[in-house]
Amino acid sequence: MRLKVSIFGRPEISTEAKDFKFHGNTFSDLLSQFVERYSELSPSKDILLGFVNGQSIGRNPKDVILNEGDSVLIVLPISGG
């Protein structure tokens, strides 16, 4: 399945929306594939925010089903001062 995926929160891996070929059907499957590609995501994978087609999928989005062509935004925790 193909998705449009954006990542926000870490300059080294933040991306504009990019087509992403995805094997699986849940948000959890997507995160697993991104952690394989970007190991820097691993510590953040349980505390991030997710959005699908502009709608928040909550604090525990792992079981959310994704569909062909969905637009996904992954927001990593950030801090500063």
C-alpha distance (Angstrom), angle and dihedral (degrees) to the residues before:
residue distance angle dihedral
M1 . . .
R2 3.79 . .
L3 3.80 123.1 .
K4 3.80 135.3 174.8
V5 3.80 105.7 -123.8
S6 3.81 130.1 -172.6
I7 3.79 126.0 -178.0
F8 3.80 121.5 -159.1
G9 3.79 130.3 -176.1
R10 3.80 108.6 51.1
P11 3.81 119.3 64.2
E12 3.80 93.6 -150.7
I13 3.80 92.6 60.0
S14 3.81 104.7 17.7
T15 3.76 111.1 123.8
E16 3.74 140.6 -176.1
A17 3.78 114.1 -121.7
K18 3.77 107.7 -59.5
D19 3.76 131.7 178.8
F20 3.75 107.6 -105.8
K21 3.78 125.1 -169.1
F22 3.77 105.1 -138.5
H23 3.79 131.8 -166.3
G24 3.79 110.6 -158.8
N25 3.77 138.0 38.0
T26 3.82 109.6 -115.0
F27 3.78 136.7 68.2
S28 3.81 87.4 -115.1
D29 3.82 90.0 57.8
L30 3.81 89.4 50.9
L31 3.81 92.1 50.6
S32 3.79 91.1 50.2
Q33 3.80 90.4 54.6
F34 3.80 92.3 47.8
V35 3.82 92.2 48.8
E36 3.82 88.1 53.4
R37 3.81 89.5 52.0
Y38 3.83 98.0 37.7
S39 3.81 110.0 29.6
E40 3.83 88.7 -174.9
L41 3.82 87.2 75.3
S42 3.79 93.7 62.9
P43 3.83 98.4 88.3
S44 3.82 91.1 46.5
K45 3.78 100.8 44.6
D46 3.81 94.7 96.9
I47 3.81 97.1 47.1
L48 3.79 104.6 41.6
L49 3.78 129.3 110.7
G50 3.76 122.2 -122.4
F51 3.77 133.7 -159.0
V52 3.79 128.1 -171.9
N53 3.79 118.3 -164.6
G54 3.81 89.8 -15.4
Q55 3.81 95.0 -52.9
S56 3.80 122.0 115.2
I57 3.78 111.2 -118.9
G58 3.80 93.6 -160.0
R59 3.77 135.0 -119.4
N60 3.82 95.0 -58.1
P61 3.79 103.1 43.6
K62 3.78 98.8 151.0
D63 3.82 97.2 110.2
V64 3.80 95.8 46.9
I65 3.81 110.0 124.9
L66 3.81 115.5 -129.7
N67 3.80 124.8 -150.5
E68 3.78 134.6 -155.0
G69 3.81 110.6 -75.7
D70 3.81 96.7 14.5
S71 3.79 117.1 152.3
V72 3.81 110.7 -131.5
L73 3.80 127.8 -168.2
I74 3.81 119.5 -167.5
V75 3.82 113.5 -164.0
L76 3.78 114.6 -164.8
P77 3.80 121.8 -154.9
I78 3.78 113.3 -92.9
S79 3.77 133.2 -172.2
G80 3.72 136.5 -173.6
G81 3.67 144.3 145.1
